[in-house]
């Protein structure tokens, strides 16, 4: 849970009312905070792919037969990247689900085979590709509180 500290300084009623009015308005339009959060999510998902799933505990290795097939046809490409479509969608390019309102955002992928990687199948182990980075919610709450109070995104 985020901790909110309030610092009260005597300034007079009119300036206090103006500050509270501005805070109320900012609390209804959190777009600057959400834009930063969305960028952090995209970077975390890109890092997940480039580090073989390290942020989520590591991905299971490819089975030997598929690894051999992939190496022959797509030499040098890491696990979970063949065409780049899934990676691009989670790093925020084509195929990403990316919607934002004044107070929320949704992020994910519309790539049809993503669910097989996320949840696994009877022929393929689960490899978590969509996740919430550690401390993401806490940082988002802190950034939102700072923005509402002072109009600044940290």
C-alpha positions in Angstrom: 0.0 0.0 0.0 1.4 3.4 -0.9 2.1 5.9 1.9 0.8 9.4 1.4 2.3 12.2 3.4 0.6 15.6 3.7 2.5 18.7 4.6 0.3 21.6 5.7 1.7 25.1 5.5 -0.4 28.2 6.5 -0.9 30.2 3.3 -4.4 31.5 3.7 -7.8 30.1 2.7 -7.8 31.3 -0.9 -4.5 29.7 -1.8 -5.4 26.5 0.0 -8.7 26.3 -1.9 -6.8 26.9 -5.2 -4.3 24.2 -4.4 -7.0 21.7 -3.4 -9.0 22.5 -6.6 -5.9 21.9 -8.7 -5.2 18.6 -6.9 -8.8 17.5 -7.5 -8.5 18.3 -11.2 -5.2 16.4 -11.5 -6.7 13.4 -9.8 -9.3 13.1 -12.6 -6.7 13.1 -15.4 -3.7 10.9 -14.6 -2.5 10.7 -18.2 1.1 11.9 -17.5 1.5 9.2 -14.8 0.0 6.5 -17.0 2.2 7.4 -20.0 5.3 6.9 -17.8 3.9 3.6 -16.4 3.1 2.3 -19.9 6.7 3.0 -20.9 8.0 1.1 -17.9 5.8 -1.9 -18.7 7.0 -1.9 -22.3 10.7 -1.8 -21.2 10.1 -4.6 -18.7 8.5 -6.8 -21.3 11.3 -6.1 -23.8 13.9 -7.0 -21.1 12.0 -10.2 -20.4 12.5 -11.3 -24.0 16.1 -10.2 -24.2 17.1 -11.9 -21.0 15.3 -15.3 -21.7 12.6 -14.6 -19.1 15.0 -13.7 -16.2 12.5 -11.1 -14.7 9.9 -13.9 -14.3 12.3 -16.6 -13.0 13.7 -17.7 -16.4 12.0 -19.6 -19.2 12.3 -23.3 -19.7 14.8 -24.2 -22.5 13.5 -25.2 -25.9 13.2 -28.9 -26.4 16.1 -30.4 -28.4 14.2 -31.2 -31.6 12.6 -27.7 -31.8 15.9 -26.0 -30.9 17.7 -27.8 -33.7 14.9 -26.9 -36.2 14.9 -23.3 -35.1 18.7 -23.0 -35.2 18.8 -24.3 -38.8 16.0 -21.9 -40.0 16.5 -18.8 -37.7 20.2 -18.9 -36.7 21.2 -16.5 -33.9 17.7 -15.7 -32.7 17.0 -16.2 -29.0 14.3 -18.4 -27.5 10.8 -16.9 -27.9 11.8 -14.8 -30.9 11.3 -16.1 -34.4 9.5 -13.5 -36.5 9.7 -10.8 -33.8 5.9 -10.3 -33.9 5.2 -11.3 -30.3 8.3 -9.4 -29.0 7.3 -6.2 -30.9 3.7 -6.4 -29.6 4.9 -6.5 -26.0 7.6 -3.9 -26.4 4.8 -1.6 -27.6 4.9 -1.8 -31.4 2.5 -3.6 -33.8 0.0 -6.0 -32.3 0.0 -4.5 -28.8 -3.2 -3.9 -26.9 -2.7 -0.4 -25.7 -5.7 1.6 -24.4 -5.8 4.5 -22.1 -8.4 6.6 -20.4 -7.9 9.6 -18.0 -7.5 7.2 -15.1 -6.5 3.8 -16.4 -4.6 1.9 -19.1 -4.6 -1.6 -20.4 -1.6 -3.3 -21.9 -1.2 -6.7 -23.6 -0.9 -8.3 -26.9 -3.3 -9.3 -29.7 -0.9 -11.9 -31.1 -3.0 -15.0 -31.3 -0.4 -17.5 -30.1 0.7 -15.5 -27.1 -1.7 -17.4 -24.8 0.1 -20.7 -25.6 3.4 -19.3 -24.4 1.8 -17.6 -21.4 -0.1 -20.6 -20.1 1.7 -23.5 -21.8 0.2 -26.5 -23.6 0.6 -30.3 -23.3 3.5 -30.0 -25.8 5.0 -26.7 -24.6 6.0 -25.4 -21.2 4.6 -22.2 -19.8 6.9 -19.2 -20.4 5.5 -16.1 -18.8 5.6 -13.2 -21.3 3.0 -10.8 -19.8 3.7 -9.8 -16.1 3.7 -7.0 -13.6 7.2 -5.9 -12.8 8.3 -5.9 -9.1 7.4 -2.7 -7.3 5.4 -1.5 -10.4 2.2 -0.9 -8.4 4.0 0.8 -5.6 5.9 3.1 -7.9 2.7 3.9 -9.9 1.0 4.8 -6.6 3.9 7.0 -5.5 4.0 8.7 -8.9 0.3 9.3 -8.9 0.4 10.8 -5.4 3.3 13.1 -6.4 1.5 14.2 -9.6 -1.8 14.9 -7.8 -0.1 16.8 -5.0 2.5 18.8 -7.0 1.7 18.3 -10.7 5.0 16.6 -11.3 5.8 13.1 -12.6 8.9 11.7 -11.1 
